[in-house]
Each structure stands twice: as C-alpha cells, then as structure tokens.
Amino acid sequence: MTYVLGVDGGNSKTVAVIARQDGTIIGAGRGGCTDIYGSFTGLPAELAESAALTALKDILEATLRSAGVSAHDIVAGGFSLAGADWPEDYSFLHAALRQLGYGGANVIVNDALGALRAGSPDGTGISVVCGTGAAIGARAADGRFWHGSHWLDAMGGHVMARSALKAVYRADLGIDPPTSLTLRIMALLDLPGVESIVHVFSARLGSSGRDLGRITPIVLDEASSGDTAALNIVHDHAAKLGEYALAVGRRVGLVDGAQTLVLAGGVFRHPSTVYSEAITGRVREGLPEVDTIVSRSEPVAGATLLGLEAAGVPITGEIIRRVCATLPDGEIFVA
C-alpha cells in the first residue's frame, strides 16, 4: 500500500501526518521550527537552514514510526511551510526532501496556502494566518495563487503583545489613560510593577520575548471586556492585516463578488470574536460579499489534501471529512 505525507511547518511547531489514499490518517509526529529563514530563532541563515532541515528529518522519521511505514511507501507529500517564500526556497526544499529520501510527487507551498486549503471548501479565496507570526495568501478559481510573505509587516501575535507592553508603559508614565492590561500582565509574569516588566523585556539577561505568546490572549480578553487600550490594539492590528488581505486578493484577481476569507492560526482560537470581526469588517470594505470562515480545521489537514492531490486523488467531500475526522488528538496541535 502507498501513502501520502501532510506537513504543516511553522516557527513555534511543526506537525506531520501520514494518510492512506482514501484520506485516513494513520500516523503523526510533531517537532519544532522548520522555517529555513529561522524567523523567530535568531540564527544566521546557514545555521537556520541546517536546524530547520534537521528538525524536519526528525519529525518525518517520527511520523513514519508512528504509522509503521517506510519512506519508500510515500508516493507524494503536501508541505505547507513557513519560509517557503521564493523560487529558490522551493528548489532548496525539493532538493532537501529528495536527499532525505522523500522524492515522490511533492508539492510545497507557503503556509498561508496550506491554511487556505484546510479552511476553504474548494481551496480558493483569501487566507489570513495569525499565530506567532502572520501569513496571508490567496488562490483564484483559475489556479492563480500568491502569498504576501516578505511583502508584509511583521504582524503576528507577538506584535500584538509588544503593542500591549507599549500601552502599559505609556499608561504607567501618565501619557495615556490607565489600562486593565497592566494588572493582567503583572499577574501573568508574577511581577510587582511596570518597571519590573520593562526590566524583564529589556535587560540583557531578560525574557527576550519568551513570554510574548502568553500576553496575546490577555489582549483579546481585555478587548472583549471593553478596555480601550486593548480594543485599539486589536482594531489597529486587524485593520492592517485586513488591508494586506485585500491587496493579496487583488494579486490573483479577487476584486469583487462572493469570496471566501479563511482565518486560521492560534490567535483565532481565542473564544472572543472581536479580532475576527475586526478583520472581516476591514476586508468587507473592499469585498462586501466576503464570507468569513474561522477555520477549525488544523492547517496540516490542508497540507494532507495537497499531498493527496499531488498523488492524483480527486478531493471529494468524503475525502475532506475523512482527513479531518482522523486527525490526531488535539494535544499535538497545542503551541
């Protein structure tokens, strides 16, 4: 029997699965950053490439063991990867996969397009992914696709967290009104005051951003509760991503009519709808008929569908349901 790979590679984590050609997932693995740019590792380019490929190799081997199959049984793979940005990146990654023993009919896309395939019923529309970082992609019905990649400002959840810190600092200095973010962040970090927060995030041996991911949900909590500073952060962040989403859509001709907007990534898993509603509102200024889907499908499902397509499997509703129904336990997806 032959199988396909689905790999969703990001900065905070990478998840891989192996599926039969009927869409049933039979094995899974997880590891760390597989972004060849090392966007959030701070490594030089050569070391980032090496670290990413080592991580990918380990993850794929663990996934094979989980499924009880060998690399020779893999006929195709869908790789939705942060850092798959330019033609030379695709060439580099294809060559690396062949060297690792995965030389089948592999398709490699930017992670924004994997998320789009996971969330959009027909794989078309615009995707906005917001987790540690952010990615935006679009695909038209005629097959044209584009992703924003390095055209975009850094707009992930860490940016929202840094904006929250700035708001807390400005409030403590009396420049802006008080914000409920102050007490929430002090409690989160178990610190006695704002000066301690500044110290942690600026000292030579301080946090260096390790706690930023835990601050983002607090911003969404307080925005939902009506805190003005938190609401401003969320709305400003959403407006910028919405602007980019419209621009990326225009690149493939999505300029009018009914379109799909897929919102995916860890930030959108927060129970509040304030962020998703703000992005939808901005996109609807340019695409009034857009239909928003806050994706509950894990991005690796989209990568698996891409792998099945590469293997020549027609993607039916039943295939999509089977892939989603047989995804591994939710713990594997926790950042």
C-alpha positions in Angstrom: 0.0 0.0 0.0 1.2 3.6 -0.7 0.7 6.7 1.4 1.0 10.5 1.4 2.5 13.0 3.8 1.0 16.2 5.1 3.3 18.6 6.8 2.4 22.0 8.4 5.7 23.6 9.3 5.8 26.8 11.4 8.0 28.6 13.8 6.6 27.5 17.1 5.9 24.0 16.0 5.6 21.6 13.0 3.1 18.8 12.7 3.3 16.0 10.1 0.8 13.2 9.3 0.7 10.2 7.0 -2.5 9.2 5.3 -3.8 6.4 3.2 -5.0 7.5 -0.2 -8.6 7.3 1.0 -7.8 10.2 3.4 -7.5 8.1 6.6 -4.6 9.4 8.7 -2.6 6.6 10.3 0.3 8.3 11.9 1.5 11.7 13.2 4.6 13.4 14.5 5.5 16.8 15.9 8.6 18.9 16.4 9.9 22.5 16.4 10.7 25.2 13.9 11.2 24.1 10.3 11.3 27.7 8.9 14.5 27.8 6.8 14.7 31.5 7.5 14.7 30.9 11.2 12.4 33.9 11.6 12.0 33.5 15.3 15.2 31.7 16.2 17.7 34.4 15.7 20.1 32.0 13.9 22.2 33.1 11.0 20.9 31.9 7.6 23.2 28.9 7.2 22.5 27.6 10.7 18.8 28.3 10.4 18.7 26.1 7.2 20.5 23.3 8.9 18.4 23.5 12.1 15.2 23.5 10.1 16.2 20.5 7.9 17.4 18.6 11.0 14.1 19.2 12.7 12.1 18.2 9.6 14.1 15.0 9.2 13.4 14.1 12.9 9.7 14.9 12.6 9.3 12.8 9.4 11.1 9.9 10.9 8.9 10.0 14.0 5.8 10.2 11.8 6.9 7.1 9.8 7.5 5.2 13.0 4.1 6.2 14.3 2.4 4.9 11.1 4.6 1.8 10.8 5.6 2.6 7.2 8.9 3.5 5.4 9.8 6.4 3.3 9.7 4.1 0.2 5.9 3.8 0.9 5.4 7.5 0.5 4.3 8.5 -3.1 3.5 12.2 -2.5 3.5 14.9 0.1 2.0 18.2 0.8 4.3 20.6 2.6 2.8 23.8 3.9 5.8 25.6 5.3 6.7 29.0 6.8 9.7 30.1 4.9 8.7 28.7 1.6 8.7 32.2 0.1 10.8 32.5 -3.1 11.5 30.2 -6.1 15.0 29.4 -4.7 13.3 28.3 -1.4 11.2 25.8 -3.3 14.2 24.5 -5.2 16.2 24.2 -2.0 13.3 22.4 -0.2 12.6 20.0 -3.0 16.3 19.1 -3.2 16.4 18.6 0.6 13.4 16.3 0.5 14.9 14.2 -2.2 18.1 13.9 -0.2 16.1 12.9 2.8 14.5 10.1 0.8 11.2 11.7 0.1 11.4 12.1 -3.7 7.8 11.5 -4.6 5.3 13.9 -6.1 5.8 16.6 -3.5 4.0 19.9 -3.6 5.5 22.7 -1.4 3.5 25.9 -0.7 3.8 28.8 1.7 1.9 28.1 5.0 -0.7 30.7 4.1 -1.9 28.5 1.2 -1.9 25.3 3.3 -4.2 27.0 5.7 -6.4 28.2 2.8 -6.7 24.6 1.5 -7.7 23.5 5.0 -10.4 26.1 5.6 -11.9 26.8 2.2 -14.3 24.2 0.9 -12.9 24.5 -2.7 -9.4 25.7 -1.8 -10.0 29.2 -3.2 -10.3 32.6 -1.5 -8.0 34.6 0.8 -6.4 33.2 4.0 -5.1 35.2 7.0 -3.0 33.1 9.4 -2.1 34.7 12.7 -0.1 32.8 15.2 3.5 33.5 16.4 3.9 35.2 13.0 1.4 36.0 10.3 0.9 34.8 6.7 -1.6 35.8 4.0 -2.3 34.0 0.8 -4.9 33.9 -2.0 -5.9 31.5 -4.7 -8.4 32.1 -7.5 -10.6 29.6 -9.2 -8.4 29.7 -12.3 -5.5 28.4 -10.3 -3.6 31.7 -9.8 -2.1 32.0 -6.3 0.0 34.4 -4.4 1.2 34.9 -0.8 2.3 38.0 0.9 5.4 36.7 2.7 8.1 39.3 2.9 5.8 42.0 1.4 4.1 42.1 4.8 5.0 43.9 8.0 5.6 41.6 11.0 2.0 41.2 12.1 1.7 38.1 14.2 0.5 37.6 17.7 3.9 38.7 19.1 3.4 42.2 17.5 0.0 42.5 19.3 1.8 41.5 22.6 4.5 44.1 22.1 1.8 46.7 21.4 0.3 45.7 24.8 3.6 46.2 26.6 3.9 49.7 25.0 0.4 50.6 26.1 1.2 49.5 29.7 4.4 51.5 29.7 2.7 54.7 28.3 -0.1 54.3 30.9 2.4 54.0 33.7 4.1 57.1 32.6 0.8 59.0 32.6 0.9 59.6 28.8 -2.2 57.5 28.2 -5.1 56.6 30.4 -4.8 53.5 32.7 -5.4 50.1 31.1 -6.5 46.8 32.6 -3.7 45.2 30.7 -1.3 46.4 33.4 -2.6 44.2 36.2 -3.2 41.3 33.9 0.4 41.3 32.6 1.8 41.9 36.1 -0.1 38.8 37.3 0.8 36.7 34.3 4.5 37.4 34.9 4.3 37.5 38.7 5.9 40.9 38.8 5.3 43.7 41.3 5.1 46.7 39.0 5.5 48.1 35.5 9.2 48.9 36.0 9.8 45.2 36.6 8.0 44.4 33.3 10.2 46.8 31.4 13.3 45.3 33.1 12.3 41.7 32.1 11.8 42.6 28.5 14.8 44.9 28.1 17.5 43.5 30.4 20.5 41.8 28.8 19.6 38.5 30.5 15.8 39.1 30.4 12.9 37.4 28.7 13.9 38.2 25.1 10.3 37.7 24.0 9.7 34.2 25.5 6.6 35.4 27.3 5.0 37.3 24.4 2.9 34.4 23.3 1.2 34.3 26.7 0.4 38.0 26.5 -1.6 37.9 23.3 -4.6 36.1 24.8 -4.7 38.7 27.5 -5.0 41.5 24.9 -8.0 39.7 23.4 -9.5 39.0 26.9 -9.3 42.7 27.8 -10.5 43.9 24.4 -13.6 41.7 24.9 -14.1 43.3 28.3 -14.1 46.8 26.7 -10.6 48.0 27.7 -9.9 51.0 25.4 -6.2 50.3 25.0 -6.7 46.6 24.2 -9.5 47.4 21.8 -7.3 49.9 20.0 -4.5 47.3 19.7 -6.9 44.7 18.3 -8.6 47.0 15.9 -5.3 48.5 14.6 -3.7 45.1 14.2 -6.8 43.7 12.4 -7.1 46.8 10.1 -3.5 46.3 8.9 -4.0 42.6 8.3 -7.3 43.3 6.5 -5.5 45.8 4.2 -2.9 43.2 3.3 -5.6 40.6 2.8 -7.3 42.8 0.2 -4.0 43.5 -1.5 -3.1 39.9 -1.7 -6.5 39.0 -3.1 -6.1 41.7 -5.8 -2.9 39.9 -6.9 -4.9 36.9 -8.1 -8.0 38.9 -9.3 -10.2 38.6 -6.3 -11.7 42.1 -6.6 -15.4 41.6 -6.4 -18.2 39.1 -6.0 -18.6 36.4 -3.4 -15.3 35.3 -2.0 -14.1 33.2 1.0 -11.9 34.6 3.8 -10.3 32.0 5.9 -8.9 33.0 9.3 -6.6 30.5 10.8 -3.8 30.2 13.4 -3.5 30.2 17.2 -4.8 33.8 17.7 -8.1 32.9 16.1 -8.6 30.0 18.5 -9.3 32.5 21.3 -13.0 32.4 22.3 -13.5 36.1 21.6 -14.8 37.1 18.2 -13.6 40.7 18.5 -10.4 40.1 16.4 -12.0 38.1 13.6 -14.9 40.5 13.4 -12.5 43.5 13.1 -10.6 41.8 10.2 -13.8 40.8 8.5 -15.1 44.4 8.8 -11.9 45.7 7.1 -12.0 43.2 4.3 -15.7 43.9 3.6 -14.8 47.5 2.9 -13.2 46.1 -0.3 -15.1 42.8 -0.7 -18.7 43.4 0.6 -19.8 39.9 -0.2 -16.9 38.1 1.5 -17.9 35.0 3.6 -15.6 34.5 6.6 -14.7 31.1 7.8 -12.8 30.9 11.1 -11.1 27.6 10.3 -11.5 24.8 12.8 -9.5 22.5 10.5 -5.9 22.2 11.5 -3.5 23.5 8.8 -2.0 20.0 8.5 -5.3 18.9 7.1 -4.8 21.3 4.2 -1.3 20.0 3.6 -2.6 16.5 3.5 -5.2 17.4 0.9 -2.4 19.0 -1.1 -0.5 15.7 -0.8 -3.5 13.7 -1.9 -4.0 16.0 -4.9 -0.3 15.5 -5.8 -0.9 11.7 -5.7 -3.7 12.1 -8.2 -6.5 11.6 -5.7 -9.7 13.6 -6.5 -10.6 15.7 -3.5 -14.3 14.9 -2.6 -16.3 15.9 0.4 -15.9 12.4 1.8 -12.1 12.7 1.5 -12.1 16.0 3.3 -14.3 14.6 6.0 -12.2 11.6 6.5 -9.0 13.6 6.7 -10.5 15.9 9.3 -12.1 13.1 11.3 -8.9 11.1 11.6 -6.5 13.9 12.6 -4.5 13.1 15.8 -5.5 14.2 19.2 -5.7 17.9 19.8 -2.7 17.9 22.2 -0.4 17.6 19.3 -1.5 21.0 18.0 -1.1 22.9 21.2 1.6 25.6 20.7 
